[in-house]
Amino acid sequence: MSGHSKWASIKHKKAATDAKRGAMFTKLIRELTAAARQGGGNAETNVRLRAAIIRAKSQNMPTSNIENAIKKGTGELPGIVYEEMSYEGYGPKGVAIMVETLTDNKNRTTAELRNLFSKKNGNLAGAGSVAWMFNKKGYIAIEKKDIEEEKLMNIVLDAGAEDMKTEEEVYEITTAPADLEKVKKAIEQKNIKIQSAEITMIPSSTIEVTGADAKTNLELVESLEEHEDVQHVYANFDIPDEILKENQ
């Protein structure tokens, strides 16, 4: 489908150290809290919260952590108020990059992200510069070895998925954001293992990047993702599989 989805699949397969898992839990707690604050604590009626819970469970976050994060969002427990900020910019060769953050100090976050872009030959841009290139979608990845293509396609399309495509090692299913959980449940009911399931931003077009520029773009995206205030990073690069695999 795109460089984004290949990168998403590879990120998911990376071994999670305890330190990285701790950092992931911190980001997930922020997202759960922000989602509950924005739309309430009922996952049945709050699509964003439902997606955040799916993601938290996929990372094996304890139920008590999830519940406490939601309660902080609804005000049942005290917690820090984080402001949602989106940043848009460009990596080497004009790759479009979107960064979603939750921060308690937007001036600090802006300065630090600008510095990360600059270090990797990129730059922050104004609001609206690249957002139009991305569409919000539900995204599910399933390893090809776990099921035949035709069988899976029948399951997901019957459940309301928009599309399914085949990459080198995985099937990639896209849905409307509100339909992600419904399609996910239909897959799980057939005892099919899901590699990842999330609400994401998928680019409408991609830029092919190779060589040193490809590696620098990957380094930029990784450095952004590691920042404590960053929740999600989306890019429209299309990078050769062999370079992506070098970063596993």
C-alpha positions, 0 to 999 in steps of 0.5 A: 500500500505504501511506505507507511504501512511497511514501516508500521509492520516492521515497527510492530515486529521490533523486539520491545525492551523493558525501557521501550515498553515503559515509554510506550505505556506512557504514551498510551496512558496519555492517549487514553486520558486525552480521548476520555477527556475529549469524548467521555469514558464510554468506549461504545460511543467514543470512537477515539477511546475505543481505538486507544483501548484496542492499541493498549490491549495489543501492547498488553497493558494491564486493564487496571492501567487502562481504567485509571487512565480513562478515569483521569480523563473523565476527572474521576482521578486527578491527572495532568492536562495535556494539550493536543498539538499537530505538527507538519513538516518535510524530511529529505527529498520532500517526504511529507511528515505529520506528527501528533503530540500530547504535551504539557509545554507546547513551546518546549515541544515545538522547539525540540521537534524543530531541532530533530527535523533540522538534525536530519535535513528536514524542516517544520512547515506551517499548518495545512502544508501536508495534512491534505495528503493523509486520510484517517483510516483503520488499519489491520495487519495479518501475517500471510502465513496465518491464513489464505488470502481469499478466505481472509478477504471474504471475512473482512469485506463481509465485515465492512472493510474498505480494502485489503492488499497484500505486501511481502509478508502481511495482508493489510486491511483498511477500514473507516475509523468507526469500523475498525473494531467491528472488522477486528472482531470478525477476524478474531472470531475466526481465531486469526492472529492480528499482528497490529490494529490501529487508527492511522493516517494513510497517505494518498500518494507516496514518494520513492526514496532510496539510498542515504535519503531513505536512511535519513528519513527513517532516522528522522521518523525514529527520532520523532517517535522516541520523543516523549510527547509524540504519540504518532508519526506519519510519513508518505515515503516509499522505501525499498524493503531491504532498507526498511529491514536494515532498521529492524 
